[in-house]
């Protein structure tokens, strides 16, 4: 099989092979970007930072809102997303409009999303004495996201490998060069 793979890429230009290698590296970076944050353990309440203030939110996309707290020192915004490709929302949009302007507290931690990059991840959110987000909800979100990506990544990589193999065969065929 190793010889078949080697023969498949024989005769291809160095730039084509470089393209394949870059594509594979990009795929692993995407996988790392997804798995790095969700593999982290969610801290317990006594290990979290706590901020208090007036609850606000900021729309960051058509469907996404970041919860925030206004304090004397300014406004801090937080997120409930597990990694860079998901929404920031912690609660439904209508609830943000209801709780905006009310006193609240957010328990959060600096979640690593990539080596050297962090985000303020909400673990608990309490507004006017009512809990809107808790650790169990965050853990369940992480678990469902992790399960989905554990199934999706092998399929994505298999499809990518299949496309690379098909492209290599196509480039080696005489039909490909007939159009140049």
JOPE-V465786 format. One record per pair of residues at least 4 apart in sequence whose C-alpha atoms are under 8 Angstrom apart, sorted by the first residue. I is the first residue (numbers start at 1). J is the second residue. Records with the same first field share a line. If there is no record, write none. Layout:
BEGIN
I->J / J
END
This chain:
BEGIN
1->5
2->6
3->7
4->8
5->9
6->10
8->165 / 168 / 169
9->17 / 168
11->172
12->16 / 17 / 168 / 171 / 172
13->17
14->18
15->19
16->20
17->21
18->22
19->23
20->24 / 164
21->25
22->26
23->27
24->28
25->29
26->30
27->31 / 157
28->32
29->33
30->34
31->35 / 153
32->36
33->37 / 83 / 84 / 113 / 114
34->38 / 83 / 84 / 85 / 149
35->39 / 146
36->40 / 112 / 113 / 114
37->82 / 83 / 111 / 112 / 113 / 114
38->82 / 83 / 142 / 145 / 146
39->146
40->111
42->123 / 135 / 138 / 139
43->47 / 48 / 109
44->48 / 135
45->107
48->107 / 108 / 109
49->107 / 108 / 109
50->105 / 106 / 107 / 108
51->69 / 105 / 106 / 107
52->69 / 71 / 103 / 104 / 105 / 106
53->69 / 70 / 71 / 103 / 104 / 105
54->69 / 70 / 71 / 100 / 101 / 102 / 103 / 104
55->67 / 68 / 69 / 70 / 99 / 100 / 101 / 102 / 103 / 104 / 127
56->67 / 68 / 69 / 70 / 96 / 99 / 100 / 101
57->65 / 66 / 67 / 68 / 69 / 77 / 96 / 100
58->65 / 66 / 67 / 68 / 77
59->63 / 64 / 65 / 66
60->64 / 65 / 66
61->65
63->87
64->87 / 88 / 89
65->87 / 88 / 89 / 93
66->77 / 78 / 79 / 80 / 88 / 89 / 90
67->77 / 78 / 79 / 89 / 90 / 96
68->75 / 76 / 77 / 78
69->75 / 76 / 77 / 104 / 105
70->74 / 75 / 76
71->75
77->120
78->108 / 119 / 120 / 121 / 122
79->88 / 89 / 90 / 119 / 120 / 121 / 122
80->87 / 88 / 89 / 90 / 121 / 122 / 123 / 138
81->86 / 87 / 88 / 89 / 90 / 121
82->86 / 141 / 142 / 145
83->113
84->113
90->133
91->95 / 96 / 132 / 133
92->96
93->97
94->98
95->99
96->100
99->127
102->127 / 128
103->127 / 128
104->125 / 126 / 127 / 128 / 129
105->125 / 126 / 127
106->122 / 123 / 124 / 125 / 126
107->122 / 123 / 124 / 125
108->120 / 121 / 122 / 123 / 124
109->120 / 121 / 122 / 123
110->118 / 119 / 120 / 121
111->118 / 119 / 120 / 121
112->116 / 117 / 118 / 119
113->117 / 118 / 119
114->118
122->133
123->133 / 134 / 135 / 138
124->131 / 132 / 133 / 134 / 135
125->131 / 132 / 133 / 134
126->130 / 131 / 132 / 133
127->131 / 132
133->137 / 138
134->138
135->139
136->140
137->141
138->142
139->143
140->144
141->145
142->146
143->147
144->148
145->149
146->150
147->151
148->152
149->153
150->154
151->155
152->156
153->157
154->158
155->159
156->160
157->161
158->162
159->163
160->164
161->165
162->166
163->167
164->168
165->169
166->170
167->171
168->172
169->173
170->175 / 176
171->176 / 177
172->176
173->177
174->178
175->179
176->180
END
